[in-house]
Amino acid sequence: MTTTRFAPSPTGYIHVGNLRTALMNYLIARKAGGTFILRIDDTDPERSKEEYVDAIKQDMEWLGLHWDKVERQSERLDRYAEAADKLREMGRFYEAFETPTELDLKRKKQLNMGKPPVYDRAALNLSDAEKEALRAERGNGVWRFKLDHERIEWNDGILGDISIDAASVSDPVLIRGDGQVLYTIASVVDDTEMGVTDVVRGSDHVTNTATQIQIIKALGGNCPRFAHHSLLTGPQGEALSKRLGTLALRDLREQGVQPMALLSLMARLGSSDPVELRSDMAELIEGFDVNRFGAAPTKFDVQDLFPLTAKHLQSLPLTDVAEAVADAGVPAELAEPFWAMARENITTLADLKGWWELCRDGAEPLIADEDRDFIAEAIALLPEGPFDGETWGKWTSAVKEATGRKGKGLFMPLRKALTGMERGPEMAALLPLLQVIRAKA
């Protein structure tokens, strides 16, 4: 069975970059009728916060990315300890004691010599007595996985055939000196024991994937199918990483972005398929193919979400937005005609409030000097309310007959006088909702 996972760290709010990973894994699982796991990477006790765990779940539920089960890495530390012991017994795990400063000096020396800046494995030559002395002086060391210096190869679902020389990569640190288990081994143990078959993540993980493949094999596990999606940039190609904190999903939600608009964009962005607004999750699932994504950096512009949001809202019946219409202050008996009028003229649901204020309070008339007599004559011909869908047509016909005006010279001044705007909804739909005609004043 196809099994995928999304493994966020609860150290902050998830953003569009995280969503790209989550959505791809979700769609793969759902298209195959498989299992989607939400795995909370909370092995860092200092930075992990329960409030962020809750926020991750809330954001995913808002988007409709429902998981089949939740796993927490903090509850699986014994499994990682067992894996570490197994690697020690195999001679693939060793303790190293260099300080960050010492490692930095080694890297600089190697670069100056034209060599790749990889860890030199000096710790492998330490005697037991030297290790004891270093522990007494510096505390426990870090634990590194000893890579086999061979080529690591796999067929990537997005990048194609990948081949990395393990000798060009430092032996990865899997456990810190303070005992904290790092993602590299925790993820391997989880993926193996949870039967994860497909892993999609950012292209910044390619080297990490190479080392994990060796760890998986050392522990006797089966390697998942890997795919590494491109990283997002800003609309001009600028690095987006520094701005991701301002692109948290809850911030986009606060700005009025609709889930389906966001999902429709992220499910196609960076692929060979055009971005198209989808009406529901089933359409997204049916049309998704991870192999259609490219390796080039992918431009993301938050402004692209708003036309999609507007288009999505236009397709919704009142029942889907009834709460927002009520929150804007619209009386229940006017909700249906109000939504029919406003839906084509909003970008987000927050815009409803402005349209209701116009209906309720009227607008400051926008009347050109040359149109003042015309407007006064037209308003005098306006029948007594209540108005209906035919009032605008009957009224403008009467005004045309009385004044001789027609076309834009007839309709535009009337719109500006009644709404204070040059464009907007169909006046036949708006006029019956106007509670106050301020042009009379």
C-alpha positions in Angstrom: 0.0 0.0 0.0 1.2 3.5 -0.8 2.1 5.4 2.4 3.3 9.0 2.6 4.0 11.4 5.4 4.3 15.0 6.2 6.8 15.6 9.0 6.8 19.3 10.2 8.7 20.5 13.2 6.5 22.3 15.7 8.9 25.2 16.1 6.7 27.7 14.2 3.7 28.1 11.9 3.8 26.2 8.6 4.2 28.3 5.5 3.7 27.9 1.7 7.0 26.0 1.4 5.8 23.4 4.0 2.5 23.3 2.3 4.1 22.3 -1.0 5.6 19.2 0.6 2.5 18.4 2.6 0.2 18.7 -0.4 2.3 16.6 -2.8 2.6 13.7 -0.2 -1.1 14.0 0.5 -2.2 13.9 -3.2 0.1 10.9 -3.9 -1.4 8.9 -1.0 -5.0 9.8 -1.9 -4.6 9.1 -5.6 -3.3 5.6 -4.7 -6.0 5.0 -2.1 -3.2 4.8 0.5 -2.3 6.2 3.9 -1.2 9.8 4.7 0.6 10.2 8.0 1.1 13.4 9.9 4.3 13.0 11.8 5.3 15.6 14.3 9.1 16.0 14.3 9.4 17.1 18.0 12.7 15.6 19.1 14.0 19.1 20.0 12.4 19.7 23.4 13.5 23.3 23.7 12.2 24.6 20.4 9.1 22.3 20.0 5.9 23.9 21.3 2.5 22.3 21.8 0.8 25.5 20.5 2.5 24.9 17.1 1.4 21.3 17.0 -2.2 22.6 17.4 -1.6 25.2 14.8 -0.2 22.7 12.3 -3.4 20.6 12.7 -5.6 23.6 12.4 -4.0 24.8 9.2 -4.2 21.4 7.6 -7.8 21.0 8.6 -8.6 24.4 7.1 -7.1 23.2 3.8 -8.9 19.9 4.0 -5.6 17.9 4.2 -6.9 15.2 6.5 -4.4 12.7 7.9 -5.1 9.0 8.6 -3.0 8.9 11.7 -0.7 11.1 13.8 2.8 10.1 15.0 5.0 12.0 17.4 8.8 11.4 17.3 9.1 12.4 20.9 7.1 9.3 21.8 9.5 7.0 19.7 12.9 7.8 21.3 13.3 4.2 22.4 13.1 3.1 18.8 15.9 5.5 17.8 18.0 4.4 20.7 17.7 0.8 19.5 18.7 1.8 16.0 21.7 3.6 17.3 22.8 0.6 19.3 22.4 -1.6 16.2 24.6 0.8 14.2 27.2 0.8 17.0 27.3 -3.0 17.0 27.9 -3.0 13.2 30.8 -0.5 13.5 28.9 2.1 11.6 28.4 4.6 14.5 31.2 6.5 16.2 31.6 9.3 18.7 33.5 12.5 17.7 34.5 15.4 19.9 35.6 18.3 17.7 34.3 21.7 18.7 32.5 23.9 16.1 35.6 26.1 15.9 37.9 23.1 15.2 35.5 21.8 12.5 35.5 25.2 10.9 39.3 25.3 10.9 39.4 21.9 9.3 37.0 22.9 6.6 39.0 26.0 5.7 42.2 24.0 5.5 40.6 21.5 3.2 39.2 24.2 1.0 42.6 25.9 0.8 44.1 22.6 -0.3 41.4 22.2 -3.0 39.7 19.3 -1.2 36.0 18.9 -0.5 35.3 20.2 3.1 34.2 16.9 4.6 34.8 15.6 8.1 38.2 13.8 8.1 37.2 11.0 10.5 39.9 11.8 13.0 37.7 10.5 15.8 38.0 7.0 14.4 41.7 7.0 15.5 41.0 7.9 19.1 41.8 5.4 21.8 39.4 4.6 24.6 41.6 6.5 27.0 41.6 9.6 24.7 37.8 9.4 24.4 37.5 9.3 28.2 39.8 12.3 28.5 37.8 14.2 25.9 34.5 13.4 27.6 35.9 14.6 30.9 37.1 17.8 29.3 34.2 18.5 26.9 31.3 16.3 27.8 29.8 13.7 25.5 30.6 13.9 21.8 28.3 13.7 18.8 27.6 10.4 17.1 28.3 10.1 13.4 27.2 7.5 10.9 30.2 6.0 9.0 29.4 6.2 5.3 30.6 3.6 2.9 32.6 5.5 0.4 30.8 4.4 -2.7 28.3 6.0 -5.1 24.8 6.4 -3.8 22.3 6.2 -6.7 18.5 6.4 -7.0 15.9 7.4 -9.6 14.3 10.6 -8.3 10.6 11.1 -9.2 11.3 14.7 -10.2 15.1 15.1 -10.7 15.6 11.8 -12.6 18.7 9.7 -12.0 20.8 10.9 -9.1 24.3 9.7 -8.3 26.3 11.1 -5.3 29.8 10.1 -4.3 29.6 9.3 -0.5 33.3 10.3 -0.2 32.2 13.9 -1.0 29.8 14.0 2.0 30.7 14.3 5.7 29.7 11.4 7.9 26.3 12.8 9.2 25.8 13.6 12.9 22.8 11.5 14.0 22.8 12.3 17.8 24.0 15.5 19.4 26.3 15.7 22.4 23.3 16.5 24.6 21.6 13.3 23.5 19.1 14.9 21.1 18.2 12.6 18.2 18.4 14.4 14.9 16.0 14.2 11.9 18.4 12.1 9.8 18.1 8.9 11.9 14.6 9.6 13.3 13.2 9.9 9.9 14.9 6.7 8.6 13.6 4.7 11.6 10.1 6.1 11.2 9.9 5.7 7.4 11.1 2.1 7.7 8.9 1.0 10.6 5.8 2.9 9.3 6.1 1.4 5.8 6.5 4.7 4.1 6.7 4.0 0.3 7.0 7.6 -1.1 8.8 10.6 0.2 8.5 14.0 -1.5 10.5 16.9 0.0 12.6 19.9 -1.0 15.6 19.7 -3.2 17.7 21.0 -0.3 17.4 17.5 1.1 19.1 15.7 -1.8 22.4 15.1 0.0 20.5 14.2 3.2 18.6 11.6 1.1 21.9 10.1 -0.1 23.1 9.5 3.5 19.7 8.2 4.6 19.7 5.6 1.9 22.8 4.1 3.4 21.4 4.3 6.9 18.2 2.6 5.7 20.2 -0.2 4.1 22.4 -0.6 7.1 19.3 -1.1 9.3 17.8 -3.6 6.9 14.9 -1.4 5.7 13.4 -0.8 2.3 14.1 2.5 0.5 11.0 4.6 -0.3 10.7 6.2 -3.7 12.2 9.7 -3.4 11.2 12.9 -5.2 12.7 16.3 -4.5 10.7 19.3 -5.6 12.2 22.6 -6.5 12.5 25.4 -3.9 10.2 28.5 -4.1 11.6 31.9 -5.0 9.9 35.3 -5.0 8.2 36.6 -8.2 11.5 38.2 -9.4 13.5 35.0 -8.7 14.7 36.3 -5.3 15.3 34.0 -2.4 12.0 33.4 -0.6 13.5 31.6 2.4 13.8 34.9 4.4 10.2 35.8 3.7 8.6 32.4 4.5 7.9 33.6 8.0 5.5 36.2 6.5 3.9 33.6 4.3 2.5 31.4 7.1 -0.8 29.7 6.1 -2.6 31.4 8.9 -1.5 34.8 7.6 -2.8 33.9 4.2 -6.1 32.8 5.7 -6.3 36.1 7.6 -5.9 37.9 4.3 -8.9 36.1 2.9 -7.2 33.6 0.7 -9.6 30.6 0.1 -8.3 27.1 0.6 -9.2 25.9 -2.9 -7.4 28.8 -4.4 -4.2 28.1 -2.4 -4.4 24.3 -3.1 -5.1 24.8 -6.8 -2.0 27.0 -7.2 0.3 24.8 -5.1 -0.8 21.6 -6.8 0.4 22.9 -10.2 3.1 25.5 -9.5 6.4 24.4 -11.0 4.8 21.6 -13.1 4.3 21.4 -16.9 0.6 21.8 -16.3 -1.1 25.2 -16.2 -2.5 26.5 -13.0 -6.3 26.0 -13.0 -8.8 26.6 -10.3 -10.3 23.3 -9.1 -13.7 23.1 -7.5 -12.8 20.4 -5.0 -10.2 18.1 -3.6 -11.2 15.2 -5.8 -10.3 17.2 -8.9 -6.9 18.0 -7.5 -6.2 14.4 -6.7 -7.3 13.2 -10.1 -5.1 15.7 -12.0 -1.9 15.3 -9.9 1.3 13.7 -11.2 4.5 14.3 -9.3 6.5 13.3 -12.4 5.3 16.4 -14.2 7.2 18.8 -11.9 10.5 20.3 -12.9 13.8 20.9 -11.1 14.1 24.6 -11.8 13.5 27.1 -9.0 9.8 27.9 -8.9 8.5 31.5 -8.7 5.8 32.1 -6.1 3.8 35.4 -6.0 1.3 35.7 -3.2 -0.7 38.1 -5.4 -1.6 35.2 -7.7 -3.8 33.8 -4.9 -6.3 36.6 -5.0 -7.7 36.3 -8.6 -8.1 32.6 -7.9 -9.8 33.4 -4.6 -12.2 35.8 -6.3 -13.0 33.2 -9.0 -13.6 30.5 -6.4 -16.0 32.8 -4.5 -18.0 33.5 -7.6 -18.8 29.8 -7.9 -20.1 29.4 -4.4 -23.8 29.3 -3.5 -25.1 31.3 -0.5 -25.1 28.3 1.7 -21.3 28.2 1.5 -20.8 31.8 2.5 -23.9 32.4 4.7 -21.9 33.0 7.8 -19.7 35.6 6.1 -22.7 37.4 4.7 -24.3 37.5 8.1 -21.1 38.7 9.7 -21.0 41.6 7.2 -24.3 42.7 8.8 -26.7 41.7 6.0 -30.2 40.9 7.2 -31.2 37.3 6.6 -34.1 38.3 4.2 -31.7 40.1 2.0 -28.9 37.6 2.0 -29.8 35.8 -1.2 -30.1 38.9 -3.4 -27.1 40.5 -1.7 -24.8 37.6 -2.4 -26.1 37.4 -6.0 -25.1 41.0 -6.4 -21.8 41.0 -4.5 -20.2 37.7 -5.5 -18.9 39.0 -8.9 -17.4 42.1 -7.3 -15.3 40.9 -4.4 -11.8 39.5 -4.1 -12.2 38.1 -0.6 -15.1 37.7 1.8 -13.9 40.7 3.7 -15.0 42.9 0.8 -18.7 42.0 1.6 -18.7 44.5 4.5 -18.0 47.4 2.2 -20.8 46.5 -0.2 -23.3 46.1 2.6 -22.3 49.5 4.1 -23.0 51.0 0.6 -26.4 49.3 0.6 -27.2 50.3 4.1 -25.9 53.8 4.3 -25.8 54.9 0.7 -22.8 56.5 -0.9 -21.4 60.0 -1.2 -22.7 61.0 -4.7 -20.1 61.5 -7.4 -21.7 64.1 -9.6 -19.9 66.2 -12.2 -21.0 69.8 -12.5 -22.4 69.3 -16.0 -24.5 66.4 -14.7 -26.2 68.1 -11.7 -29.4 69.2 -13.5 -29.6 65.8 -15.2 -29.2 63.9 -11.9 -31.8 66.1 -10.1 -34.3 65.4 -12.9 -33.5 61.7 -12.9 -33.9 61.4 -9.1 -37.3 63.1 -9.4 -38.4 60.4 -11.8 -37.2 57.6 -9.5 -40.3 55.7 -8.3 -41.0 55.1 -4.6 -39.6 51.9 -3.2 -39.5 49.1 -2.6 -37.4 48.4 -5.8 -37.1 45.2 -7.6 -35.1 43.7 -10.4 -37.1 45.6 -13.0 -36.9 49.0 -11.4 -33.5 50.0 -12.9 -34.7 49.3 -16.5 -38.0 51.1 -16.1 -36.4 54.1 -14.4 -33.6 54.5 -17.0 -36.1 54.2 -19.8 -38.2 57.0 -18.3 -35.0 59.1 -17.7 -34.0 58.5 -21.3 -37.4 59.6 -22.6 -37.4 62.7 -20.4 -33.8 63.9 -21.0 -32.8 62.5 -24.4 -29.7 61.0 -22.9 -28.7 57.5 -23.8 -25.8 54.9 -23.6 -22.9 55.8 -21.4 -24.0 59.4 -21.0 -27.2 58.1 -19.4 -26.0 55.1 -17.3 -22.6 56.3 -16.0 -23.8 59.5 -14.3 -26.6 57.6 -12.6 -24.3 54.9 -11.3 -21.8 57.5 -10.0 -24.6 59.4 -8.3 -26.1 56.3 -6.6 -22.9 54.4 -5.7 -20.0 57.0 -5.7 -18.2 54.6 -8.1 -17.6 54.4 -11.8 -17.9 50.6 -11.9 -19.4 47.8 -9.9 -22.3 45.4 -9.8 -25.2 45.3 -12.3 -27.3 48.2 -11.2 -30.5 46.2 -11.7 -29.3 43.9 -8.9 -27.9 46.6 -6.7 -30.7 49.2 -6.8 -33.2 46.9 -4.9 -30.7 46.6 -2.1 -30.0 50.3 -1.6 -31.6 51.3 1.7 -30.7 54.9 1.2 -30.5 57.0 -1.9 -28.2 59.8 -0.9 -28.3 61.5 -4.3 -31.7 62.8 -3.2 -30.1 64.9 -0.5 
